Amino acid sequence: MAVLEWIFFTASSLYFIYLLSFLKLLFYNSTNSTPSTKDSQFVSVLICAKNEAKNLQLHLPIILKQNHPHFEVVVVNDQSSDNTLQVLESFQKNYAHLKVFTTTEKSSKKKALALAKKKAQGSVYVLTDADCLVNSTTWLTIMVSEIQKESQVVLGYAPHFTKSYFLNKLQRFETLTTALQYFTAALYNAPYMGVGRNLAYTKQLDKEIKFSKAEKKLLSGDDDLWIQKAKQLTQIKIQLAKHSFAYSHAEPSLKSWWKQKSRHISTAAHYQFKDQFILSGIFITKFAFWMSFIAMTFLSNSESFWMVFSMLCVILLLIYKLASTKLNEAKLWYLSPILDFSLICFQFCLFISNLVSPFRKWK
């Protein structure tokens, strides 16, 4: 019993410190400065599309209508079997700054993105996906507003559309929690990942990033490893303005989400040791907290146990209330204790599954 209490109170203390670390982010104000036409760099929006005809019809128009004075949109059609190419060609009739290219052989998103970069004319790249919807014509201007000589990377936020069912809430909570972690890390000058659905960086910096043969073979996580290499060469900024967000749909089923996260987790072994240590510590802390809480619920009537648990839940609720307001995730924070416990259970099962049978296929 004494060991169990020690685990619970130690995990509670570490969890408390973890939550407080987000305060710097939650009171951070992003710059919304708009570069003048004279000083604006030419920007290339890069999109890789495979069987995305429907999404392109819905999401491409607002990207093509961005208010940035100097930009192009480069879309690579990666051997689509639907009418993706026809949709893109129809847009080209009205938008001269839309450039369309098609891969010539069976490809992958990595190769499609490499082709997009090869064809792009801009000095700044802004990456997003065909299934992402930017929520403003100022998205591009805001995302590149902090690109400077000393800060050549900007991390954006890519939330999911809101639905009423629990799985959607859990995925949105996971996305929000991940964003809190990597945005906070960037503010402490220790960035470790970014999201390719909403990411900006300079062409010159990209040319300086080199991947090993082993890294090139990874199924996922290129954006994370790219950020870890980029932080050694430049300062990395974050952008939290609500008009800079790029929304996408969460996975429709537990099975598809499981496959997606299985692919993502395969990259973790290639993180820097410091980042692996911190992220593993966060998971172990949360897991120890919730598991020891369950055990002590049956084994202990200690008032201090319930007091500590109640205080931590209140802090969890307050932090996620601030985070939900900051990142426009309405009606999510009040379920944060339940969602946090559910997410830890999901991640633990995923971790065990990945040990037994590592994911080896592309989506």
C-alpha atoms as a printed R data frame, in Angstrom:
    type eleno elety resid chain resno       x      y       z
1   ATOM     1    CA   MET     A     1   0.000  0.000   0.000
2   ATOM     2    CA   ALA     A     2   2.842  2.393   0.821
3   ATOM     3    CA   VAL     A     3   4.417  1.767  -2.599
4   ATOM     4    CA   LEU     A     4   1.096  2.404  -4.325
5   ATOM     5    CA   GLU     A     5   0.635  5.683  -2.463
6   ATOM     6    CA   TRP     A     6   4.167  6.733  -3.370
7   ATOM     7    CA   ILE     A     7   3.467  6.033  -7.061
8   ATOM     8    CA   PHE     A     8   0.223  7.998  -6.966
9   ATOM     9    CA   PHE     A     9   1.585 11.074  -5.180
10  ATOM    10    CA   THR     A    10   4.789 11.121  -7.249
11  ATOM    11    CA   ALA     A    11   2.850 10.800 -10.499
12  ATOM    12    CA   SER     A    12   0.423 13.498  -9.336
13  ATOM    13    CA   SER     A    13   3.301 15.890  -8.633
14  ATOM    14    CA   LEU     A    14   4.904 15.280 -12.031
15  ATOM    15    CA   TYR     A    15   1.529 15.587 -13.764
16  ATOM    16    CA   PHE     A    16   0.965 18.918 -12.004
17  ATOM    17    CA   ILE     A    17   4.320 20.235 -13.284
18  ATOM    18    CA   TYR     A    18   3.489 18.978 -16.793
19  ATOM    19    CA   LEU     A    19   0.184 20.863 -16.837
20  ATOM    20    CA   LEU     A    20   1.734 24.077 -15.501
21  ATOM    21    CA   SER     A    21   4.351 23.970 -18.266
22  ATOM    22    CA   PHE     A    22   1.581 24.893 -20.726
23  ATOM    23    CA   LEU     A    23   0.953 28.288 -19.106
24  ATOM    24    CA   LYS     A    24   3.662 29.967 -21.191
25  ATOM    25    CA   LEU     A    25   1.854 28.836 -24.329
26  ATOM    26    CA   LEU     A    26  -1.640 29.618 -23.075
27  ATOM    27    CA   PHE     A    27  -0.698 33.247 -22.412
28  ATOM    28    CA   TYR     A    28   1.350 33.600 -25.592
29  ATOM    29    CA   ASN     A    29   0.114 36.004 -28.258
30  ATOM    30    CA   SER     A    30   0.911 35.210 -31.866
31  ATOM    31    CA   THR     A    31   1.933 37.999 -34.192
32  ATOM    32    CA   ASN     A    32  -0.682 38.888 -36.777
33  ATOM    33    CA   SER     A    33   1.561 41.266 -38.645
34  ATOM    34    CA   THR     A    34   0.888 41.524 -42.368
35  ATOM    35    CA   PRO     A    35   3.965 41.911 -44.579
36  ATOM    36    CA   SER     A    36   3.833 44.764 -47.048
37  ATOM    37    CA   THR     A    37   3.519 44.050 -50.761
38  ATOM    38    CA   LYS     A    38   6.975 45.481 -51.320
39  ATOM    39    CA   ASP     A    39   8.693 43.167 -48.841
40  ATOM    40    CA   SER     A    40   6.647 40.002 -49.335
41  ATOM    41    CA   GLN     A    41   8.479 36.909 -50.497
42  ATOM    42    CA   PHE     A    42   7.058 34.723 -53.247
43  ATOM    43    CA   VAL     A    43   5.297 31.796 -51.559
44  ATOM    44    CA   SER     A    44   4.507 28.327 -52.896
45  ATOM    45    CA   VAL     A    45   1.621 26.418 -51.336
46  ATOM    46    CA   LEU     A    46   2.384 22.711 -51.755
47  ATOM    47    CA   ILE     A    47  -0.376 20.082 -51.888
48  ATOM    48    CA   CYS     A    48  -0.113 16.385 -52.704
49  ATOM    49    CA   ALA     A    49  -3.354 14.795 -53.900
50  ATOM    50    CA   LYS     A    50  -4.267 11.168 -54.482
51  ATOM    51    CA   ASN     A    51  -7.944 10.508 -55.269
52  ATOM    52    CA   GLU     A    52  -8.925 13.834 -53.715
53  ATOM    53    CA   ALA     A    53 -11.349 15.165 -56.336
54  ATOM    54    CA   LYS     A    54 -14.144 15.840 -53.849
55  ATOM    55    CA   ASN     A    55 -11.889 17.483 -51.271
56  ATOM    56    CA   LEU     A    56 -10.208 19.654 -53.885
57  ATOM    57    CA   GLN     A    57 -13.565 20.923 -55.111
58  ATOM    58    CA   LEU     A    58 -14.479 21.885 -51.557
59  ATOM    59    CA   HIS     A    59 -11.178 23.166 -50.176
60  ATOM    60    CA   LEU     A    60  -9.023 24.452 -53.012
61  ATOM    61    CA   PRO     A    61 -11.049 27.606 -53.866
62  ATOM    62    CA   ILE     A    62 -10.253 29.443 -50.622
63  ATOM    63    CA   ILE     A    63  -6.563 28.558 -50.951
64  ATOM    64    CA   LEU     A    64  -6.528 29.982 -54.471
65  ATOM    65    CA   LYS     A    65  -8.198 33.173 -53.190
66  ATOM    66    CA   GLN     A    66  -5.652 33.981 -50.472
67  ATOM    67    CA   ASN     A    67  -4.905 37.682 -50.041
68  ATOM    68    CA   HIS     A    68  -1.123 37.258 -50.087
69  ATOM    69    CA   PRO     A    69   0.306 39.434 -52.896
70  ATOM    70    CA   HIS     A    70   2.815 36.936 -54.314
71  ATOM    71    CA   PHE     A    71   1.983 33.238 -54.285
72  ATOM    72    CA   GLU     A    72   1.361 30.131 -56.343
73  ATOM    73    CA   VAL     A    73  -0.397 26.877 -55.527
74  ATOM    74    CA   VAL     A    74   1.454 23.740 -56.620
75  ATOM    75    CA   VAL     A    75  -0.626 20.554 -56.629
76  ATOM    76    CA   VAL     A    76   0.861 17.171 -57.461
77  ATOM    77    CA   ASN     A    77  -1.645 14.598 -58.677
78  ATOM    78    CA   ASP     A    78  -0.182 11.329 -57.443
79  ATOM    79    CA   GLN     A    79  -1.541  8.838 -59.989
80  ATOM    80    CA   SER     A    80  -5.164  9.347 -58.937
81  ATOM    81    CA   SER     A    81  -7.751  6.915 -60.253
82  ATOM    82    CA   ASP     A    82 -10.689  9.305 -59.794
83  ATOM    83    CA   ASN     A    83 -11.213 12.636 -61.597
84  ATOM    84    CA   THR     A    84  -8.692 14.576 -59.497
85  ATOM    85    CA   LEU     A    85  -6.794 15.714 -62.599
86  ATOM    86    CA   GLN     A    86  -9.963 16.908 -64.322
87  ATOM    87    CA   VAL     A    87 -10.960 18.931 -61.259
88  ATOM    88    CA   LEU     A    88  -7.537 20.553 -61.113
89  ATOM    89    CA   GLU     A    89  -7.557 21.348 -64.824
90  ATOM    90    CA   SER     A    90 -10.955 23.021 -64.459
91  ATOM    91    CA   PHE     A    91  -9.573 25.254 -61.693
92  ATOM    92    CA   GLN     A    92  -6.576 26.148 -63.863
93  ATOM    93    CA   LYS     A    93  -8.885 27.793 -66.384
94  ATOM    94    CA   ASN     A    94  -9.701 30.507 -63.836
95  ATOM    95    CA   TYR     A    95  -6.559 30.613 -61.700
96  ATOM    96    CA   ALA     A    96  -3.279 31.136 -63.525
97  ATOM    97    CA   HIS     A    97  -1.300 30.769 -60.281
98  ATOM    98    CA   LEU     A    98  -2.414 27.129 -59.910
99  ATOM    99    CA   LYS     A    99   0.311 24.796 -61.164
100 ATOM   100    CA   VAL     A   100  -0.577 21.117 -61.637
101 ATOM   101    CA   PHE     A   101   1.850 18.217 -62.050
102 ATOM   102    CA   THR     A   102   1.300 14.458 -62.198
103 ATOM   103    CA   THR     A   103   3.679 11.750 -61.045
104 ATOM   104    CA   THR     A   104   4.762  9.450 -63.858
105 ATOM   105    CA   GLU     A   105   4.985  6.199 -61.919
106 ATOM   106    CA   LYS     A   106   3.666  4.499 -58.803
107 ATOM   107    CA   SER     A   107   4.656  6.926 -56.114
108 ATOM   108    CA   SER     A   108   4.223  7.878 -52.459
109 ATOM   109    CA   LYS     A   109   3.463 11.092 -50.646
110 ATOM   110    CA   LYS     A   110   7.201 11.580 -50.021
111 ATOM   111    CA   LYS     A   111   7.978 11.441 -53.728
112 ATOM   112    CA   ALA     A   112   4.975 13.572 -54.617
113 ATOM   113    CA   LEU     A   113   6.110 16.245 -52.150
114 ATOM   114    CA   ALA     A   114   9.645 16.091 -53.551
115 ATOM   115    CA   LEU     A   115   8.211 16.725 -57.026
116 ATOM   116    CA   ALA     A   116   6.148 19.648 -55.720
117 ATOM   117    CA   LYS     A   117   9.265 21.235 -54.196
118 ATOM   118    CA   LYS     A   118  11.207 20.678 -57.419
119 ATOM   119    CA   LYS     A   119   8.554 22.488 -59.456
120 ATOM   120    CA   ALA     A   120   7.825 25.267 -56.935
121 ATOM   121    CA   GLN     A   121   9.134 28.752 -57.729
122 ATOM   122    CA   GLY     A   122   8.639 30.348 -54.303
123 ATOM   123    CA   SER     A   123  11.344 31.119 -51.748
124 ATOM   124    CA   VAL     A   124   8.954 29.999 -48.979
125 ATOM   125    CA   TYR     A   125   7.011 26.716 -48.870
126 ATOM   126    CA   VAL     A   126   3.678 26.372 -47.058
127 ATOM   127    CA   LEU     A   127   2.478 22.769 -46.749
128 ATOM   128    CA   THR     A   128  -1.095 21.609 -46.373
129 ATOM   129    CA   ASP     A   129  -3.213 18.623 -47.475
130 ATOM   130    CA   ALA     A   130  -5.962 18.301 -50.044
131 ATOM   131    CA   ASP     A   131  -8.442 17.339 -47.313
132 ATOM   132    CA   CYS     A   132  -7.637 20.431 -45.218
133 ATOM   133    CA   LEU     A   133  -9.864 23.489 -45.128
134 ATOM   134    CA   VAL     A   134  -8.235 26.790 -44.211
135 ATOM   135    CA   ASN     A   135 -10.764 29.059 -42.542
136 ATOM   136    CA   SER     A   136  -9.756 32.431 -43.947
137 ATOM   137    CA   THR     A   137  -8.321 34.162 -46.996
138 ATOM   138    CA   THR     A   138  -5.656 35.558 -44.637
139 ATOM   139    CA   TRP     A   139  -4.330 32.080 -43.733
140 ATOM   140    CA   LEU     A   140  -1.297 32.264 -46.008
141 ATOM   141    CA   THR     A   141  -0.344 35.806 -45.029
142 ATOM   142    CA   ILE     A   142  -0.537 34.990 -41.332
143 ATOM   143    CA   MET     A   143   1.419 31.728 -41.675
144 ATOM   144    CA   VAL     A   144   4.384 33.388 -43.416
145 ATOM   145    CA   SER     A   145   4.313 36.656 -41.437
146 ATOM   146    CA   GLU     A   146   7.060 35.494 -39.073
147 ATOM   147    CA   ILE     A   147   9.322 33.953 -41.694
148 ATOM   148    CA   GLN     A   148  12.557 35.897 -41.355
149 ATOM   149    CA   LYS     A   149  16.282 35.330 -41.775
150 ATOM   150    CA   GLU     A   150  16.662 34.198 -38.154
151 ATOM   151    CA   SER     A   151  13.355 32.269 -37.992
152 ATOM   152    CA   GLN     A   152  12.771 30.211 -41.121
153 ATOM   153    CA   VAL     A   153  10.093 27.821 -39.833
154 ATOM   154    CA   VAL     A   154   6.543 28.445 -38.582
155 ATOM   155    CA   LEU     A   155   4.456 25.693 -36.966
156 ATOM   156    CA   GLY     A   156   0.710 26.005 -37.511
157 ATOM   157    CA   TYR     A   157  -2.263 24.303 -35.882
158 ATOM   158    CA   ALA     A   158  -4.285 21.639 -37.720
159 ATOM   159    CA   PRO     A   159  -7.399 20.702 -35.717
160 ATOM   160    CA   HIS     A   160 -10.231 18.379 -36.682
161 ATOM   161    CA   PHE     A   161 -13.772 19.330 -37.571
162 ATOM   162    CA   THR     A   162 -16.152 19.014 -34.638
163 ATOM   163    CA   LYS     A   163 -18.598 16.103 -34.531
164 ATOM   164    CA   SER     A   164 -20.823 14.949 -31.695
165 ATOM   165    CA   TYR     A   165 -19.678 11.333 -31.235
166 ATOM   166    CA   PHE     A   166 -17.110 10.267 -28.633
167 ATOM   167    CA   LEU     A   167 -14.398  9.017 -31.019
168 ATOM   168    CA   ASN     A   168 -14.290 12.449 -32.664
169 ATOM   169    CA   LYS     A   169 -13.930 14.102 -29.259
170 ATOM   170    CA   LEU     A   170 -11.113 11.714 -28.348
171 ATOM   171    CA   GLN     A   171  -9.225 12.412 -31.583
172 ATOM   172    CA   ARG     A   172  -9.698 16.160 -31.174
173 ATOM   173    CA   PHE     A   173  -8.441 15.887 -27.600
174 ATOM   174    CA   GLU     A   174  -5.387 13.940 -28.756
175 ATOM   175    CA   THR     A   175  -4.694 16.560 -31.447
176 ATOM   176    CA   LEU     A   176  -5.118 19.372 -28.918
177 ATOM   177    CA   THR     A   177  -2.837 17.672 -26.371
178 ATOM   178    CA   THR     A   178  -0.160 16.983 -28.985
179 ATOM   179    CA   ALA     A   179  -0.325 20.608 -30.120
180 ATOM   180    CA   LEU     A   180   0.025 21.850 -26.542
181 ATOM   181    CA   GLN     A   181   3.157 19.757 -26.208
182 ATOM   182    CA   TYR     A   182   4.932 20.648 -29.445
183 ATOM   183    CA   PHE     A   183   3.965 24.335 -29.351
184 ATOM   184    CA   THR     A   184   5.163 24.604 -25.746
185 ATOM   185    CA   ALA     A   185   8.397 22.818 -26.619
186 ATOM   186    CA   ALA     A   186   8.998 25.313 -29.432
187 ATOM   187    CA   LEU     A   187   8.466 28.230 -27.041
188 ATOM   188    CA   TYR     A   188  11.122 26.745 -24.761
189 ATOM   189    CA   ASN     A   189  13.488 26.482 -27.769
190 ATOM   190    CA   ALA     A   190  13.200 22.687 -27.800
191 ATOM   191    CA   PRO     A   191  10.938 21.922 -30.799
192 ATOM   192    CA   TYR     A   192  10.609 18.251 -31.681
193 ATOM   193    CA   MET     A   193   7.785 17.994 -34.228
194 ATOM   194    CA   GLY     A   194   5.416 19.776 -36.557
195 ATOM   195    CA   VAL     A   195   2.324 18.899 -38.581
196 ATOM   196    CA   GLY     A   196   2.626 18.825 -42.360
197 ATOM   197    CA   ARG     A   197  -1.019 19.825 -42.746
198 ATOM   198    CA   ASN     A   198  -0.061 23.365 -41.697
199 ATOM   199    CA   LEU     A   199   3.648 24.148 -41.841
200 ATOM   200    CA   ALA     A   200   5.766 26.916 -43.395
201 ATOM   201    CA   TYR     A   201   9.509 27.085 -44.042
202 ATOM   202    CA   THR     A   202  12.010 28.540 -46.487
203 ATOM   203    CA   LYS     A   203  13.270 26.764 -49.581
204 ATOM   204    CA   GLN     A   204  16.857 27.581 -48.637
205 ATOM   205    CA   LEU     A   205  16.522 25.868 -45.255
206 ATOM   206    CA   ASP     A   206  14.887 22.835 -46.842
207 ATOM   207    CA   LYS     A   207  17.898 22.405 -49.121
208 ATOM   208    CA   GLU     A   208  20.143 22.182 -46.061
209 ATOM   209    CA   ILE     A   209  18.128 19.362 -44.432
210 ATOM   210    CA   LYS     A   210  19.521 15.920 -45.182
211 ATOM   211    CA   PHE     A   211  18.015 12.542 -44.262
212 ATOM   212    CA   SER     A   212  19.879  9.286 -43.764
213 ATOM   213    CA   LYS     A   213  18.983  6.188 -45.788
214 ATOM   214    CA   ALA     A   214  17.186  4.697 -42.771
215 ATOM   215    CA   GLU     A   215  15.157  7.869 -42.251
216 ATOM   216    CA   LYS     A   216  14.151  7.966 -45.903
217 ATOM   217    CA   LYS     A   217  12.581  4.514 -45.524
218 ATOM   218    CA   LEU     A   218  10.318  5.486 -42.623
219 ATOM   219    CA   LEU     A   219   6.587  5.063 -43.174
220 ATOM   220    CA   SER     A   220   5.699  8.318 -41.448
221 ATOM   221    CA   GLY     A   221   7.052 11.159 -39.354
222 ATOM   222    CA   ASP     A   222   9.034 13.059 -41.995
223 ATOM   223    CA   ASP     A   223   7.733 16.342 -40.602
224 ATOM   224    CA   ASP     A   224   8.905 15.489 -37.082
225 ATOM   225    CA   LEU     A   225  12.409 14.497 -38.141
226 ATOM   226    CA   TRP     A   226  12.619 17.510 -40.452
227 ATOM   227    CA   ILE     A   227  11.841 19.823 -37.520
228 ATOM   228    CA   GLN     A   228  14.429 18.133 -35.327
229 ATOM   229    CA   LYS     A   229  17.081 18.777 -37.961
230 ATOM   230    CA   ALA     A   230  15.860 22.296 -38.730
231 ATOM   231    CA   LYS     A   231  16.061 23.440 -35.104
232 ATOM   232    CA   GLN     A   232  19.829 23.056 -35.297
233 ATOM   233    CA   LEU     A   233  19.945 25.598 -38.125
234 ATOM   234    CA   THR     A   234  17.276 28.195 -37.329
235 ATOM   235    CA   GLN     A   235  14.771 29.480 -34.791
236 ATOM   236    CA   ILE     A   236  11.319 27.910 -35.029
237 ATOM   237    CA   LYS     A   237   8.228 30.064 -34.497
238 ATOM   238    CA   ILE     A   238   4.625 29.099 -33.786
239 ATOM   239    CA   GLN     A   239   1.396 30.614 -35.089
240 ATOM   240    CA   LEU     A   240  -1.789 30.422 -32.997
241 ATOM   241    CA   ALA     A   241  -3.984 33.026 -34.685
242 ATOM   242    CA   LYS     A   242  -7.373 31.403 -35.332
243 ATOM   243    CA   HIS     A   243  -7.388 32.456 -38.989
244 ATOM   244    CA   SER     A   244  -4.188 30.452 -39.486
245 ATOM   245    CA   PHE     A   245  -5.776 27.080 -38.657
246 ATOM   246    CA   ALA     A   246  -6.174 24.306 -41.243
247 ATOM   247    CA   TYR     A   247  -9.057 21.929 -40.453
248 ATOM   248    CA   SER     A   248  -9.407 18.307 -41.512
249 ATOM   249    CA   HIS     A   249 -11.759 15.419 -40.759
250 ATOM   250    CA   ALA     A   250 -10.864 13.024 -37.972
251 ATOM   251    CA   GLU     A   251 -10.673  9.324 -38.800
252 ATOM   252    CA   PRO     A   252 -14.204  7.917 -39.178
253 ATOM   253    CA   SER     A   253 -13.599  4.674 -37.255
254 ATOM   254    CA   LEU     A   254 -11.486  3.310 -34.432
255 ATOM   255    CA   LYS     A   255  -9.850  0.889 -36.887
256 ATOM   256    CA   SER     A   256  -8.702  3.636 -39.270
257 ATOM   257    CA   TRP     A   257  -7.474  5.811 -36.394
258 ATOM   258    CA   TRP     A   258  -5.577  2.837 -34.969
259 ATOM   259    CA   LYS     A   259  -3.845  2.279 -38.329
260 ATOM   260    CA   GLN     A   260  -2.974  5.969 -38.584
261 ATOM   261    CA   LYS     A   261  -1.460  6.152 -35.091
262 ATOM   262    CA   SER     A   262   0.359  2.833 -35.584
263 ATOM   263    CA   ARG     A   263   2.081  4.386 -38.564
264 ATOM   264    CA   HIS     A   264   2.963  7.528 -36.620
265 ATOM   265    CA   ILE     A   265   4.382  5.690 -33.607
266 ATOM   266    CA   SER     A   266   6.902  3.897 -35.818
267 ATOM   267    CA   THR     A   267   8.874  7.150 -36.069
268 ATOM   268    CA   ALA     A   268   9.428  7.579 -32.325
269 ATOM   269    CA   ALA     A   269  12.577  5.439 -32.268
270 ATOM   270    CA   HIS     A   270  14.251  7.965 -34.581
271 ATOM   271    CA   TYR     A   271  13.616 10.948 -32.306
272 ATOM   272    CA   GLN     A   272  16.557 12.441 -30.451
273 ATOM   273    CA   PHE     A   273  17.200 10.731 -27.115
274 ATOM   274    CA   LYS     A   274  16.189 13.813 -25.110
275 ATOM   275    CA   ASP     A   275  12.822 14.000 -26.876
276 ATOM   276    CA   GLN     A   276  12.232 10.261 -26.479
277 ATOM   277    CA   PHE     A   277  13.035 10.539 -22.775
278 ATOM   278    CA   ILE     A   278  10.656 13.466 -22.196
279 ATOM   279    CA   LEU     A   279   7.775 12.020 -24.220
280 ATOM   280    CA   SER     A   280   8.177  8.609 -22.593
281 ATOM   281    CA   GLY     A   281   8.234 10.316 -19.199
282 ATOM   282    CA   ILE     A   282   4.981 12.125 -19.953
283 ATOM   283    CA   PHE     A   283   3.273  8.887 -20.957
284 ATOM   284    CA   ILE     A   284   4.607  6.965 -17.933
285 ATOM   285    CA   THR     A   285   3.526  9.785 -15.600
286 ATOM   286    CA   LYS     A   286  -0.023  9.828 -16.939
287 ATOM   287    CA   PHE     A   287  -0.277  6.053 -17.025
288 ATOM   288    CA   ALA     A   288   1.027  5.740 -13.450
289 ATOM   289    CA   PHE     A   289  -1.351  8.431 -12.252
290 ATOM   290    CA   TRP     A   290  -4.497  6.886 -13.701
291 ATOM   291    CA   MET     A   291  -3.636  3.270 -12.912
292 ATOM   292    CA   SER     A   292  -2.659  4.065  -9.319
293 ATOM   293    CA   PHE     A   293  -5.830  6.136  -8.971
294 ATOM   294    CA   ILE     A   294  -7.964  3.154  -9.997
295 ATOM   295    CA   ALA     A   295  -6.122  0.862  -7.578
296 ATOM   296    CA   MET     A   296  -6.348  3.306  -4.688
297 ATOM   297    CA   THR     A   297 -10.056  3.855  -5.302
298 ATOM   298    CA   PHE     A   298 -10.572  0.295  -4.090
299 ATOM   299    CA   LEU     A   299  -7.784  0.132  -1.519
300 ATOM   300    CA   SER     A   300  -7.640  3.527   0.167
301 ATOM   301    CA   ASN     A   301 -10.017  5.829   2.013
302 ATOM   302    CA   SER     A   302  -7.336  8.467   2.609
303 ATOM   303    CA   GLU     A   303  -8.640 12.033   2.536
304 ATOM   304    CA   SER     A   304  -5.331 13.280   1.150
305 ATOM   305    CA   PHE     A   305  -5.668 10.878  -1.799
306 ATOM   306    CA   TRP     A   306  -9.066 12.243  -2.783
307 ATOM   307    CA   MET     A   307  -7.942 15.818  -2.153
308 ATOM   308    CA   VAL     A   308  -4.917 15.468  -4.454
309 ATOM   309    CA   PHE     A   309  -6.966 13.744  -7.135
310 ATOM   310    CA   SER     A   310  -9.680 16.412  -6.979
311 ATOM   311    CA   MET     A   311  -7.137 19.237  -7.142
312 ATOM   312    CA   LEU     A   312  -5.407 17.705 -10.138
313 ATOM   313    CA   CYS     A   313  -8.711 17.242 -11.963
314 ATOM   314    CA   VAL     A   314  -9.595 20.885 -11.325
315 ATOM   315    CA   ILE     A   315  -6.204 21.990 -12.700
316 ATOM   316    CA   LEU     A   316  -6.656 19.673 -15.696
317 ATOM   317    CA   LEU     A   317 -10.056 21.216 -16.391
318 ATOM   318    CA   LEU     A   318  -8.727 24.766 -16.072
319 ATOM   319    CA   ILE     A   319  -5.727 24.156 -18.331
320 ATOM   320    CA   TYR     A   320  -7.888 22.572 -21.022
321 ATOM   321    CA   LYS     A   321 -10.477 25.333 -20.661
322 ATOM   322    CA   LEU     A   322  -7.758 27.858 -21.453
323 ATOM   323    CA   ALA     A   323  -6.387 25.633 -24.231
324 ATOM   324    CA   SER     A   324  -9.840 25.117 -25.757
325 ATOM   325    CA   THR     A   325 -10.371 28.874 -25.835
326 ATOM   326    CA   LYS     A   326  -6.906 29.522 -27.236
327 ATOM   327    CA   LEU     A   327  -7.209 26.929 -29.985
328 ATOM   328    CA   ASN     A   328 -10.934 27.192 -30.628
329 ATOM   329    CA   GLU     A   329 -11.937 23.736 -29.358
330 ATOM   330    CA   ALA     A   330 -15.314 24.528 -27.845
331 ATOM   331    CA   LYS     A   331 -17.152 22.047 -25.600
332 ATOM   332    CA   LEU     A   332 -14.182 19.716 -25.225
333 ATOM   333    CA   TRP     A   333 -12.511 20.818 -22.008
334 ATOM   334    CA   TYR     A   334 -15.244 19.706 -19.605
335 ATOM   335    CA   LEU     A   335 -14.635 16.083 -20.614
336 ATOM   336    CA   SER     A   336 -10.850 16.372 -20.282
337 ATOM   337    CA   PRO     A   337 -10.412 13.948 -17.316
338 ATOM   338    CA   ILE     A   338 -12.444 11.254 -19.094
339 ATOM   339    CA   LEU     A   339 -10.747 11.916 -22.422
340 ATOM   340    CA   ASP     A   340  -7.294 11.959 -20.832
341 ATOM   341    CA   PHE     A   341  -7.907  8.556 -19.194
342 ATOM   342    CA   SER     A   342  -9.361  7.133 -22.427
343 ATOM   343    CA   LEU     A   343  -6.435  8.405 -24.472
344 ATOM   344    CA   ILE     A   344  -3.898  6.840 -22.110
345 ATOM   345    CA   CYS     A   345  -5.684  3.485 -22.396
346 ATOM   346    CA   PHE     A   346  -5.716  3.776 -26.204
347 ATOM   347    CA   GLN     A   347  -2.013  4.702 -26.322
348 ATOM   348    CA   PHE     A   348  -1.059  1.863 -23.989
349 ATOM   349    CA   CYS     A   349  -2.878 -0.696 -26.159
350 ATOM   350    CA   LEU     A   350  -1.294  0.830 -29.254
351 ATOM   351    CA   PHE     A   351   2.166  0.633 -27.694
352 ATOM   352    CA   ILE     A   352   1.724 -3.047 -26.773
353 ATOM   353    CA   SER     A   353   0.332 -3.850 -30.215
354 ATOM   354    CA   ASN     A   354   3.239 -2.115 -31.923
355 ATOM   355    CA   LEU     A   355   5.725 -4.143 -29.877
356 ATOM   356    CA   VAL     A   356   4.053 -7.388 -30.890
357 ATOM   357    CA   SER     A   357   3.378 -6.510 -34.530
358 ATOM   358    CA   PRO     A   358   5.056 -3.351 -35.889
359 ATOM   359    CA   PHE     A   359   3.139 -1.503 -38.598
360 ATOM   360    CA   ARG     A   360   4.772 -2.007 -41.987
361 ATOM   361    CA   LYS     A   361   2.350 -0.680 -44.583
362 ATOM   362    CA   TRP     A   362   1.529  2.686 -46.035
363 ATOM   363    CA   LYS     A   363  -2.013  3.917 -45.539
